[in-house]
Amino acid sequence: MSTPRRIIFVTGGAGFIGSNVVGRLAQDPTLDIVVCDRLREAETGKWRNIAKHPIGDFVHPDNMWEWLEKRWRDVEAVVHMGAVSSTTEPDADKIIHANFTLSRDLFRWCADHQRRFIYASSAATYGDGSHGFDDKDDYQSLTGLRPLNTYGWSKALFDQFAARQAARDYAPPQWVGLKFFNVYGPNEEHKGGMKSVVAQIWPKVAHGDTVRLFKSHNPDYADGGQLRDFVYVRDVADVVEWLTQNPQVNGVYNLGSGQARSFKDLAEATFKAAGKTPKIEYFDMPPGLRGKYQYYTQASMERLKAAGYAKPFTSLEDGVADYVQSYLSQPDPYA
């Protein structure tokens, strides 16, 4: 008798975070990882992000529902990383369709078919951070957040939907939302202007040129002293893998390093990893961005640890060094 296939279906699986998750999960020989995504351009498209990993199938998003209905008995979990992730996307209808409507329909599909569901939320749901970064996931706490842009609102709206459905006992057997903070690491070449700061400044760092960072327009922060919770994508993949192995974990959780660091720290770590002397100058932030700018983010990670996740997170210096030396500086920068 043949052994039943064990499938994890990953939407956005050729994207930045999704492809790193695919790479990690594909290391398990008992699993078939099915990628659902759009690859776009053949020369510069996202196929390179998954080219090194043995995937079980590739599904275009237009064929997703048909594929799921045919194969649902083999699917153990849906890992939903697909989204419009640009915080500057001007089409609000496009954002809400991709980030809320599709997520809602996948959540309901998993509930109806009793399949597990892990999805990407965002630290953008916290808005300006004035209410802190505590990942309480009761409905009242989730509805109290005030995102600064349509992207953050779309993610917050779905967190609220998932929590409300779970409270009504209409949810997948496992449902977990992950509020990603500032993720950086390999496989973000396709992201253009939305790449991490490490990736954006790398060409200048590699040549020993001066890199430019935003000036601060807040008297409480020095130029380059704006703080972010930078988390290495390897750690993100670790957490997702752990969740697939711990179906008892449910809810919405922060996913950051738990340590706020400055953009100046990040730039200096990039120069150090390249063996170069730091050269940094500062320029004015565009006026349209100033009112929407977060000067501080730091994930509270206590709830994820309380749920049983015990692996330490990579330090900024170690993560940047690995990214620069193992990927950005190599002829083949893909993981």
Secondary structure as a PSIPRED ss2 file (coil, helix, strand):
# PSIPRED VFORMAT (PSIPRED V4.0)

   1 M C   1.000  0.000  0.000
   2 S C   1.000  0.000  0.000
   3 T C   1.000  0.000  0.000
   4 P C   1.000  0.000  0.000
   5 R C   1.000  0.000  0.000
   6 R C   1.000  0.000  0.000
   7 I E   0.000  0.000  1.000
   8 I E   0.000  0.000  1.000
   9 F E   0.000  0.000  1.000
  10 V E   0.000  0.000  1.000
  11 T E   0.000  0.000  1.000
  12 G C   1.000  0.000  0.000
  13 G C   1.000  0.000  0.000
  14 A C   1.000  0.000  0.000
  15 G C   1.000  0.000  0.000
  16 F H   0.000  1.000  0.000
  17 I H   0.000  1.000  0.000
  18 G H   0.000  1.000  0.000
  19 S H   0.000  1.000  0.000
  20 N H   0.000  1.000  0.000
  21 V H   0.000  1.000  0.000
  22 V H   0.000  1.000  0.000
  23 G H   0.000  1.000  0.000
  24 R H   0.000  1.000  0.000
  25 L H   0.000  1.000  0.000
  26 A C   1.000  0.000  0.000
  27 Q C   1.000  0.000  0.000
  28 D C   1.000  0.000  0.000
  29 P C   1.000  0.000  0.000
  30 T C   1.000  0.000  0.000
  31 L C   1.000  0.000  0.000
  32 D E   0.000  0.000  1.000
  33 I E   0.000  0.000  1.000
  34 V E   0.000  0.000  1.000
  35 V E   0.000  0.000  1.000
  36 C E   0.000  0.000  1.000
  37 D C   1.000  0.000  0.000
  38 R C   1.000  0.000  0.000
  39 L C   1.000  0.000  0.000
  40 R C   1.000  0.000  0.000
  41 E C   1.000  0.000  0.000
  42 A C   1.000  0.000  0.000
  43 E C   1.000  0.000  0.000
  44 T C   1.000  0.000  0.000
  45 G C   1.000  0.000  0.000
  46 K C   1.000  0.000  0.000
  47 W H   0.000  1.000  0.000
  48 R H   0.000  1.000  0.000
  49 N H   0.000  1.000  0.000
  50 I H   0.000  1.000  0.000
  51 A C   1.000  0.000  0.000
  52 K C   1.000  0.000  0.000
  53 H C   1.000  0.000  0.000
  54 P C   1.000  0.000  0.000
  55 I C   1.000  0.000  0.000
  56 G C   1.000  0.000  0.000
  57 D E   0.000  0.000  1.000
  58 F E   0.000  0.000  1.000
  59 V E   0.000  0.000  1.000
  60 H C   1.000  0.000  0.000
  61 P H   0.000  1.000  0.000
  62 D H   0.000  1.000  0.000
  63 N H   0.000  1.000  0.000
  64 M H   0.000  1.000  0.000
  65 W H   0.000  1.000  0.000
  66 E H   0.000  1.000  0.000
  67 W H   0.000  1.000  0.000
  68 L H   0.000  1.000  0.000
  69 E H   0.000  1.000  0.000
  70 K H   0.000  1.000  0.000
  71 R H   0.000  1.000  0.000
  72 W H   0.000  1.000  0.000
  73 R H   0.000  1.000  0.000
  74 D H   0.000  1.000  0.000
  75 V E   0.000  0.000  1.000
  76 E E   0.000  0.000  1.000
  77 A E   0.000  0.000  1.000
  78 V E   0.000  0.000  1.000
  79 V E   0.000  0.000  1.000
  80 H E   0.000  0.000  1.000
  81 M C   1.000  0.000  0.000
  82 G C   1.000  0.000  0.000
  83 A C   1.000  0.000  0.000
  84 V C   1.000  0.000  0.000
  85 S C   1.000  0.000  0.000
  86 S C   1.000  0.000  0.000
  87 T C   1.000  0.000  0.000
  88 T C   1.000  0.000  0.000
  89 E C   1.000  0.000  0.000
  90 P C   1.000  0.000  0.000
  91 D C   1.000  0.000  0.000
  92 A H   0.000  1.000  0.000
  93 D H   0.000  1.000  0.000
  94 K H   0.000  1.000  0.000
  95 I H   0.000  1.000  0.000
  96 I H   0.000  1.000  0.000
  97 H H   0.000  1.000  0.000
  98 A H   0.000  1.000  0.000
  99 N H   0.000  1.000  0.000
 100 F H   0.000  1.000  0.000
 101 T H   0.000  1.000  0.000
 102 L H   0.000  1.000  0.000
 103 S H   0.000  1.000  0.000
 104 R H   0.000  1.000  0.000
 105 D H   0.000  1.000  0.000
 106 L H   0.000  1.000  0.000
 107 F H   0.000  1.000  0.000
 108 R H   0.000  1.000  0.000
 109 W H   0.000  1.000  0.000
 110 C H   0.000  1.000  0.000
 111 A H   0.000  1.000  0.000
 112 D H   0.000  1.000  0.000
 113 H H   0.000  1.000  0.000
 114 Q C   1.000  0.000  0.000
 115 R C   1.000  0.000  0.000
 116 R E   0.000  0.000  1.000
 117 F E   0.000  0.000  1.000
 118 I E   0.000  0.000  1.000
 119 Y E   0.000  0.000  1.000
 120 A E   0.000  0.000  1.000
 121 S E   0.000  0.000  1.000
 122 S E   0.000  0.000  1.000
 123 A H   0.000  1.000  0.000
 124 A H   0.000  1.000  0.000
 125 T H   0.000  1.000  0.000
 126 Y H   0.000  1.000  0.000
 127 G C   1.000  0.000  0.000
 128 D C   1.000  0.000  0.000
 129 G C   1.000  0.000  0.000
 130 S C   1.000  0.000  0.000
 131 H C   1.000  0.000  0.000
 132 G C   1.000  0.000  0.000
 133 F C   1.000  0.000  0.000
 134 D C   1.000  0.000  0.000
 135 D C   1.000  0.000  0.000
 136 K C   1.000  0.000  0.000
 137 D C   1.000  0.000  0.000
 138 D C   1.000  0.000  0.000
 139 Y H   0.000  1.000  0.000
 140 Q H   0.000  1.000  0.000
 141 S H   0.000  1.000  0.000
 142 L H   0.000  1.000  0.000
 143 T H   0.000  1.000  0.000
 144 G C   1.000  0.000  0.000
 145 L C   1.000  0.000  0.000
 146 R C   1.000  0.000  0.000
 147 P C   1.000  0.000  0.000
 148 L C   1.000  0.000  0.000
 149 N C   1.000  0.000  0.000
 150 T H   0.000  1.000  0.000
 151 Y H   0.000  1.000  0.000
 152 G H   0.000  1.000  0.000
 153 W H   0.000  1.000  0.000
 154 S H   0.000  1.000  0.000
 155 K H   0.000  1.000  0.000
 156 A H   0.000  1.000  0.000
 157 L H   0.000  1.000  0.000
 158 F H   0.000  1.000  0.000
 159 D H   0.000  1.000  0.000
 160 Q H   0.000  1.000  0.000
 161 F H   0.000  1.000  0.000
 162 A H   0.000  1.000  0.000
 163 A H   0.000  1.000  0.000
 164 R H   0.000  1.000  0.000
 165 Q H   0.000  1.000  0.000
 166 A H   0.000  1.000  0.000
 167 A H   0.000  1.000  0.000
 168 R C   1.000  0.000  0.000
 169 D C   1.000  0.000  0.000
 170 Y C   1.000  0.000  0.000
 171 A C   1.000  0.000  0.000
 172 P C   1.000  0.000  0.000
 173 P C   1.000  0.000  0.000
 174 Q C   1.000  0.000  0.000
 175 W E   0.000  0.000  1.000
 176 V E   0.000  0.000  1.000
 177 G E   0.000  0.000  1.000
 178 L E   0.000  0.000  1.000
 179 K E   0.000  0.000  1.000
 180 F E   0.000  0.000  1.000
 181 F C   1.000  0.000  0.000
 182 N E   0.000  0.000  1.000
 183 V E   0.000  0.000  1.000
 184 Y E   0.000  0.000  1.000
 185 G C   1.000  0.000  0.000
 186 P C   1.000  0.000  0.000
 187 N C   1.000  0.000  0.000
 188 E C   1.000  0.000  0.000
 189 E H   0.000  1.000  0.000
 190 H H   0.000  1.000  0.000
 191 K H   0.000  1.000  0.000
 192 G H   0.000  1.000  0.000
 193 G H   0.000  1.000  0.000
 194 M H   0.000  1.000  0.000
 195 K C   1.000  0.000  0.000
 196 S C   1.000  0.000  0.000
 197 V H   0.000  1.000  0.000
 198 V H   0.000  1.000  0.000
 199 A H   0.000  1.000  0.000
 200 Q H   0.000  1.000  0.000
 201 I H   0.000  1.000  0.000
 202 W H   0.000  1.000  0.000
 203 P H   0.000  1.000  0.000
 204 K H   0.000  1.000  0.000
 205 V H   0.000  1.000  0.000
 206 A H   0.000  1.000  0.000
 207 H C   1.000  0.000  0.000
 208 G C   1.000  0.000  0.000
 209 D C   1.000  0.000  0.000
 210 T C   1.000  0.000  0.000
 211 V E   0.000  0.000  1.000
 212 R E   0.000  0.000  1.000
 213 L E   0.000  0.000  1.000
 214 F E   0.000  0.000  1.000
 215 K C   1.000  0.000  0.000
 216 S C   1.000  0.000  0.000
 217 H C   1.000  0.000  0.000
 218 N C   1.000  0.000  0.000
 219 P C   1.000  0.000  0.000
 220 D C   1.000  0.000  0.000
 221 Y C   1.000  0.000  0.000
 222 A C   1.000  0.000  0.000
 223 D C   1.000  0.000  0.000
 224 G C   1.000  0.000  0.000
 225 G C   1.000  0.000  0.000
 226 Q C   1.000  0.000  0.000
 227 L E   0.000  0.000  1.000
 228 R E   0.000  0.000  1.000
 229 D E   0.000  0.000  1.000
 230 F E   0.000  0.000  1.000
 231 V E   0.000  0.000  1.000
 232 Y E   0.000  0.000  1.000
 233 V H   0.000  1.000  0.000
 234 R H   0.000  1.000  0.000
 235 D H   0.000  1.000  0.000
 236 V H   0.000  1.000  0.000
 237 A H   0.000  1.000  0.000
 238 D H   0.000  1.000  0.000
 239 V H   0.000  1.000  0.000
 240 V H   0.000  1.000  0.000
 241 E H   0.000  1.000  0.000
 242 W H   0.000  1.000  0.000
 243 L H   0.000  1.000  0.000
 244 T H   0.000  1.000  0.000
 245 Q C   1.000  0.000  0.000
 246 N C   1.000  0.000  0.000
 247 P C   1.000  0.000  0.000
 248 Q C   1.000  0.000  0.000
 249 V C   1.000  0.000  0.000
 250 N C   1.000  0.000  0.000
 251 G E   0.000  0.000  1.000
 252 V E   0.000  0.000  1.000
 253 Y E   0.000  0.000  1.000
 254 N E   0.000  0.000  1.000
 255 L E   0.000  0.000  1.000
 256 G C   1.000  0.000  0.000
 257 S C   1.000  0.000  0.000
 258 G C   1.000  0.000  0.000
 259 Q C   1.000  0.000  0.000
 260 A E   0.000  0.000  1.000
 261 R E   0.000  0.000  1.000
 262 S E   0.000  0.000  1.000
 263 F H   0.000  1.000  0.000
 264 K H   0.000  1.000  0.000
 265 D H   0.000  1.000  0.000
 266 L H   0.000  1.000  0.000
 267 A H   0.000  1.000  0.000
 268 E H   0.000  1.000  0.000
 269 A H   0.000  1.000  0.000
 270 T H   0.000  1.000  0.000
 271 F H   0.000  1.000  0.000
 272 K H   0.000  1.000  0.000
 273 A H   0.000  1.000  0.000
 274 A C   1.000  0.000  0.000
 275 G C   1.000  0.000  0.000
 276 K C   1.000  0.000  0.000
 277 T C   1.000  0.000  0.000
 278 P C   1.000  0.000  0.000
 279 K C   1.000  0.000  0.000
 280 I E   0.000  0.000  1.000
 281 E E   0.000  0.000  1.000
 282 Y E   0.000  0.000  1.000
 283 F E   0.000  0.000  1.000
 284 D C   1.000  0.000  0.000
 285 M C   1.000  0.000  0.000
 286 P C   1.000  0.000  0.000
 287 P H   0.000  1.000  0.000
 288 G H   0.000  1.000  0.000
 289 L H   0.000  1.000  0.000
 290 R H   0.000  1.000  0.000
 291 G C   1.000  0.000  0.000
 292 K C   1.000  0.000  0.000
 293 Y C   1.000  0.000  0.000
 294 Q C   1.000  0.000  0.000
 295 Y C   1.000  0.000  0.000
 296 Y C   1.000  0.000  0.000
 297 T C   1.000  0.000  0.000
 298 Q C   1.000  0.000  0.000
 299 A C   1.000  0.000  0.000
 300 S C   1.000  0.000  0.000
 301 M C   1.000  0.000  0.000
 302 E H   0.000  1.000  0.000
 303 R H   0.000  1.000  0.000
 304 L H   0.000  1.000  0.000
 305 K H   0.000  1.000  0.000
 306 A H   0.000  1.000  0.000
 307 A C   1.000  0.000  0.000
 308 G C   1.000  0.000  0.000
 309 Y C   1.000  0.000  0.000
 310 A C   1.000  0.000  0.000
 311 K C   1.000  0.000  0.000
 312 P C   1.000  0.000  0.000
 313 F C   1.000  0.000  0.000
 314 T C   1.000  0.000  0.000
 315 S C   1.000  0.000  0.000
 316 L H   0.000  1.000  0.000
 317 E H   0.000  1.000  0.000
 318 D H   0.000  1.000  0.000
 319 G H   0.000  1.000  0.000
 320 V H   0.000  1.000  0.000
 321 A H   0.000  1.000  0.000
 322 D H   0.000  1.000  0.000
 323 Y H   0.000  1.000  0.000
 324 V H   0.000  1.000  0.000
 325 Q H   0.000  1.000  0.000
 326 S H   0.000  1.000  0.000
 327 Y H   0.000  1.000  0.000
 328 L H   0.000  1.000  0.000
 329 S C   1.000  0.000  0.000
 330 Q C   1.000  0.000  0.000
 331 P C   1.000  0.000  0.000
 332 D C   1.000  0.000  0.000
 333 P C   1.000  0.000  0.000
 334 Y C   1.000  0.000  0.000
 335 A C   1.000  0.000  0.000
